[in-house]
Amino acid sequence: MPTSIVNVTTTESEQQLIVQRPPDGVALRGRIRVPGDKSISHRALMLGAIATGETTIEGLLLGEDPRSSAGCFQALGAQISELNEQQVKVRGVGVGNLSEPMDILDAGNSGTTMRLMLGILASHPDRFFAVTGDKSLRSRPMSRVVQPLQQMGAQIWGRDRGRVAPLAIQGQPLHPIHYRSPVASAQVKSCILLAALMAEGDTTVTEPALSRDHSERMLKAFGADIVTDRESKSVTLTGPAQLTGQLVVVPGDISSAAFWLVAAAIVPGSELTIENVGVNPTRTGILDALAMMEADIQLENQRTIAGEPVADIRVRHSSLQGCLLSGEMIPRAIDEIPILAVAAAFAKGKTVIRDAAELRVKESDRLAVMASVLTKMGAKVTELPDGLEISGGSALTGTDADSHDDHRVAMSVAIAALNATGTTTIHHAEAAAISYPDFVPTLQNLCGDPGKIPAQEASKT
Ligand code: S3P
């Protein structure tokens, strides 16, 4: 038996995560917590920065993405205390009162930072802003927010005719629009709603399917006049709006919990309870997908905290079945498709994922990357233009994989490795810190004592 199942090697250029599954497996058992929700953390920092008065954030995610948002809004004049999980104080400047920064704003790897911030910046008349990000973010499409902002009167320029960052923004007075978004994207919707805070009248965004609604909930709590019509999949904000600082309590991120939900579902003998997870219905596609796959999952202790539904989620190992994942479920599980692909590789029968072309423009082309790594591990995967077809059930073997600097790929492969024979090495595993800085220590803790509950014994219980 190896002394450690999970090891980390750090070189000058990368961190390697090495997962060596013991021959009789490793059952994952216990109660854990996951870090704060990334989407809610970004929004709490941003709304706090543009509200008047003080916002208190409890449970902020300390990942690199929210740090990018905090850095940008500090440069724009908001006062943000030292970031920690207990309590962060944001003293905002009031809607429309951000200052022109002396330098380029850097959104790092974070699409949410860049796209939401663009809506706020574009509506600041007489101020100039330049925005960039890392190599991955500089190749991700920005026209999806630049175009509607231009319809509202914004002046934005960028590489490839404004399609990609770096972008330059000359703030302008904006006017309301009714935008029918071709994609179900919370980033697009939120960008327009944030721009609408300064536009006089009703701005409406209609989506092809409902995307996560954290912006709507939080804008309402901060005092904006905002109405959602679920039937027409539309949300309307009436501007101009004033926002007042609030207490935001950030629940655990269901997108981070997803790794443990799938890990416990696929690894024999496992039983985990993940406490304090946000279960907003616009985010629970992962739970619906795993239920369709016949996973053994229960929600306990359901409650509402600061306007967001929260629960403890208990998951036990069970035999998963393939299923069809498509349609309105996809936006509700948009960040969980890589880990669902891992679940599918261990499920009996065929899993088909469709309507998920958006995955090609995430931090990496997640359809191509997951198809390639799972195939390398021995799974039967066919890449489709908008999804994946996975014939599950064949034994997987450890391999050498690369995260492609994509946090969710790094963590998905680590979970697959727990159930693959031999050793898996994940290159550029440091990407996990974008959304889950403690992923590796948590994995190490859960794998800490494989002898204590032998997997084969536990699987009989
Ligand atoms: C997010 C929205 C989603 C999601 C991303 C976070 C947000 O992106 O993938 O991780 O916080 O609004 P899209 O809006 O591009 O689907």
Residues whose N, C-alpha, C, O or C-beta is under 5 A from the ligand:
A	BS01	S3P	S39 T112 A184 S185 A186 Q187 V188 I334 D335
